[in-house]
Amino acid sequence: MDQESETNLETAAMKTIPKLQENKLLEIKKKPKTRPLVPRLQFQKNFIRVLRSMKNNDRGLTHNAKCILNSMVNDIFDRLTVQAIQLQRAAKRKTLTHNDMASACSLLFSGDLQKHAKAAGAKAVVQYLRSYKK
């Protein structure tokens, strides 16, 4: 009887295993094919606008040049934010002000680049405040 019960259990197990496998195969649904997301370069629209506004419209940027510019812009942005946050923490304030950003520009850049960065930042703050009041 033991042998018969073992064989019955084996045959019952063999019968249930394919059924389980079939059910699992039926439960797996195929995902619809989607297009992979291509990372967009953050600065791309601004540079294209600047290039189009130039007198010679026959110029462009290669993908390699765009990638290099994108990494440069991101690196400078990271450096500025780190420096500004350090200044904010040193002043024991909870908000980051435009003065912190101007000071960070003064510390990171030198010469004419510093003057132009401060002037452009001040112009952006004034423009924002004008649009905010309306």
GIVENKA-V292946 format. One record per residue. N is the residue number from 1. RES is the residue in one letter. OMEGA is omega in whole degrees, 0 to 359 (999 if undefined). Layout:
<<N/RES/OMEGA> <N/RES/OMEGA>>
//
This chain:
<<1/M/179> <2/D/180> <3/Q/180> <4/E/180> <5/S/177> <6/E/180> <7/T/177> <8/N/178> <9/L/179> <10/E/180> <11/T/178> <12/A/179> <13/A/180> <14/M/179> <15/K/183> <16/T/182> <17/I/178> <18/P/179> <19/K/178> <20/L/180> <21/Q/178> <22/E/180> <23/N/179> <24/K/179> <25/L/179> <26/L/182> <27/E/181> <28/I/180> <29/K/178> <30/K/178> <31/K/178> <32/P/180> <33/K/179> <34/T/178> <35/R/178> <36/P/181> <37/L/179> <38/V/180> <39/P/180> <40/R/176> <41/L/189> <42/Q/187> <43/F/193> <44/Q/182> <45/K/182> <46/N/181> <47/F/178> <48/I/178> <49/R/180> <50/V/180> <51/L/179> <52/R/181> <53/S/178> <54/M/184> <55/K/179> <56/N/184> <57/N/183> <58/D/182> <59/R/179> <60/G/178> <61/L/175> <62/T/180> <63/H/179> <64/N/179> <65/A/178> <66/K/179> <67/C/179> <68/I/178> <69/L/179> <70/N/180> <71/S/178> <72/M/180> <73/V/179> <74/N/180> <75/D/179> <76/I/178> <77/F/179> <78/D/180> <79/R/180> <80/L/182> <81/T/179> <82/V/181> <83/Q/180> <84/A/179> <85/I/176> <86/Q/178> <87/L/179> <88/Q/180> <89/R/178> <90/A/179> <91/A/179> <92/K/176> <93/R/180> <94/K/180> <95/T/178> <96/L/183> <97/T/178> <98/H/176> <99/N/176> <100/D/179> <101/M/178> <102/A/178> <103/S/178> <104/A/176> <105/C/179> <106/S/182> <107/L/184> <108/L/184> <109/F/179> <110/S/173> <111/G/183> <112/D/180> <113/L/178> <114/Q/181> <115/K/181> <116/H/179> <117/A/178> <118/K/181> <119/A/180> <120/A/178> <121/G/178> <122/A/178> <123/K/179> <124/A/179> <125/V/179> <126/V/180> <127/Q/178> <128/Y/181> <129/L/177> <130/R/182> <131/S/181> <132/Y/182> <133/K/182> <134/K/999>>
//
